[in-house]
Amino acid sequence: MAELITVEAPDDPRLHDYTGLTDVELRRRREPAEGLFIAEGEKVVRRALDSGYRMRSMLLTPKWADVMRDVVETAEAPVYVVSPAVAEQVTGYHVHRGALASMCRKPLPAADEVLRTARRVAVMESVNDHTNIGAIFRSAAALGMDAVLLSPDCADPLYRRSVKVSMGAVFAVPYARLDPWLDGLAAVRAAGFTLLALTPGEQATPLDEAAPHRTDRVALMLGAEGTGLTAKAMDASDLRVRIPMAHGVDSLNVGAAAAVAFYAVATGRPGS
């Protein structure tokens, strides 16, 4: 069992991994550079460990030290126990879930490695909102997508907010970066995938008419909230598809649109 180490000073250097968690720009730069990410909440911490991520340390309030006792018993990293007040001073917010873990990142696989055994792939361009990234990964996991490919400017799936919104689903779906972007899309097609560009444009083919579930290998392309896919990305696709809508609604949040489209793309029902 790992030793529970009580820390009383918020500026203790042992808590460095957890400082300033609300400073998005700082954490976006710092976490990949230092090879770490933060898992927040009991379920997410457990799912990260179950997915083979190695723990650097854990930060718990006294209440959660008991809840996470089984994790503590097998931990091979230091476990720090702090008061809720100290946790807030360190992280910059009220840690109501009371359990944080600093985890080691894994090397990101190459896109061709991810595509080798995949049949249903989500491709995101410039999706830089962490909440949307998390929601899309959660839907991808739930609805049977095999992998996610990201443009170079997409947000980090392992950023704390993305991980939290996904409820740890980012650990379940393989992902890679397509860099360079347009050449990467060409490589996806060369791997045997049909590229479907999701757009609200009226000239696009309705998803049910496109029948993507009957296509052998499908890559569904999703653009950023508001702006959607760029013209170059659209031109790189094989077909533009849309979700038919009623009551004058012209578009959906990208997270909601992704869930609908993933269901249409999936073969049979989730889990089949």
N, C-alpha and C positions, 0 to 999 in steps of 0.2 A: 504494500500500500504506500502511495506517495505521501510524503510528509505534508501536512497542512501548515503553511507558513503564513502567520498573521503579519500583515503589513499595515502600519498606521499612518505613514507619511505619504501623501499623494504624489510627492516628487521623488519617491524612491525609484532609482534607476531600473530596478527589477520589473517595474510596471510600464516600461517604455513602450512595449507593443500596443498598449491600450490608451495611450495619451491622445487627446484631441480627436476623438472618433467622429465628432460632428464637423470637423474641418474637411469638407469633401475634396477640395483641390489638393490639400496636403496629403490626405490618405490615398488619393488616386495615384499620386506620384510615388509616395513612400512605400506602400504595400508591395507592389510588384518589384520595386527595386530591392526591397529587403526579403523578398521571397515568402511573404506571409499573407494571410487573410484572417479576418475575424469572424468566428461563428458565434451567433447570439441566440440564446435560448436553449432549453434542455433538448428539444427534439432536433434542432439544427446541429448542436454539438454532437449528439449521438449519431446522426446521419453522416456527418463529416468523418467521424471515426470509423463507422461501418463501411464507408466508401474507400477506406485505406489512406486517408490523410493523416499525417503524423502531427501530433500535438507539440507545440513549442512550450506552452504554459496554459494554465487555466486561472481565471479570476472569478471568485465566488463571494457572495455575501453569506453570512452564517446560515441563514435559512436554506440556501441552495447547496451548501456543503453537505447537508444531510440528504437532500433529494438526489444529488449526484454521487452519493457514496460509492456505488458500484463502479462508476467511472474513475473516481479517485483511487479506488483499490487497485486498478490495473494501469493507472497512469504511469508513464515513464518520463514525465516532465513535471516541473514544479507546479504546485497548486497554491495560489495565493488567496488568502481570505481577508476581505476588507469590509468595513462597515458600509452601509448604503451611502452615507455622506462622502466617504472617501472615494467610493466608486464613481459618484457623480462628479467629484472634483477632478478625477483622473480622466474620465471619458468625455465630460462636457455635457452629460445629460443624465436624467434619472433612469438608472438601469433597473426597470421594474421586473424584468425577467430574471435578474440576479445571477445569470450564468453566462460567462464569456470565455471563449477559448481562442488563443492565437494558434493558428494551424500553418503548417508548411505547405506551400504551393507545390504542385507537381509540374514537371516539364510539359508544356503544351504540345500536343501531337501535331504533326503535319496534316494538312487537309486531305491529302491522298490516303493517308492512313485511316482517317476517320471515315472516308467515303468507301473504303474497300468492301466493307460488309453491310453498308447502309442501303436502304431502299426508299426511305422517306426522310427528307432533310429540310430543315428550315434554314433560310439564308437571310440574314439581317443586314441592311445597309444603314449606317449612320443612326442607329437606335441608341441614343446616348442618355436616355432617362433610365436610372437604375430600377425604378419601380416597374417600368415596362419590360425591361430585361428579365427581371425576376418572374413577372407574370407569364411571359412567353415561355420561359424555361419550364415553369410549372405545368403549363398546358401541353408543352412538347412531351414532357415525361408522362403525363396522365393519358394522352391521346395517342401514344405509340410512335412518336417521331423517333428516328434512330440517331439523329445527330443534329447539331446546330453549327452553322458557319457564320462568322462575323466579319464585317468589313473592318479595316484597320481603325476606323474612328468610332466603332461601337463602344459602349460603356463596358466596364469590367464585370463579367458575371460573378466574380468572387468578391466584389465590393459588398460590404456588410448589408446594405439595404437590398441589393439584388438577392443575396443569399436568404435574407429574412423573408422577403416577399415570396420567393420560390418555395419556402419551407424546406430548403435543402435539396430541391429537385435539380439544382445546378450540378449537384454531385452525381446525379443519376444519368445524365445525358451527355455523351461525349461532344466536345466542341473544339473548334480550331479557328484560326484567323485566315482569311483569304487576302494575302498580301504578296504581290500587287492585286488590287481589287478586280479590275476588269479582266486581266489575264487569269485571275483565279476563277471567275465565272466561266470563262472559256474552258478551263480545266475541268470544271464540274460537268459541263456538257460532254467533254471528251471522255469522261468517266461513265457516260451512258445515261445521264440524267436529263429529263425534260425540265426546262426552266420555266416556271409559271410565275409571272409578276402580278402580285395582288394590287389592285387599284380600284378606286370607286368610279373610274371613268365609264361613261355610259356605253362607249364603243367596245368595252371589254366583254369577253364571253362569260356568261353566268357560270359559276362553279359547277352547278349540277349538270350543265350541258357539256362542260369540259371533261366531266367524269374522271378526275385525276386518280380515283381509287382503282381504275382499270389500267392505269399506266404503270409499266414495270418499275421505273425508277423516277421519282419526282423530287425536284428541289423547289420549294415554295419560297418566293422572294417577298420580303416585307421591308417597307421603308419607315423612316422616322415619323413620329407623331406630327401631324400637320402638313409637312412637306411631302411625305411619301417617298417613293423611289425616284431617283434622278432619271433624267431622260436617257443618259447613257446606260444605266442599269436596265431600263425598260427595253431599250434597243437590243440589249444583250440577251433578252429573254426569248423563249420560243413562242410563248402565248401570254396575252394579258387576260387576267381573269378577275371577276368581281363577285361580291356577295350581294344578291338582290335584296333590296330594302323597301320598306313600306312607310307610309305616313310622312313622306317628304324628307325622311332622314337621308342625308347624303353620304355619311361615313360613320365608321365606328372607331373607338379607341383602338390603337394598334394591338393592345393586349387582347381585347375582346375579338377583334377581327382574326387574330392568329388562332384563337381557340376554335372559332367556327370553321376556319379554313383547314386546320389540322384534322378536324373531325371528317371533313369532306375528303381529305387526302388519304386518311387512314384506310387500310384494307380491313373490311369487316368492322367489328367493334373493338374498343380498347381492350387489350389483354388477349386478343385472339392471336 
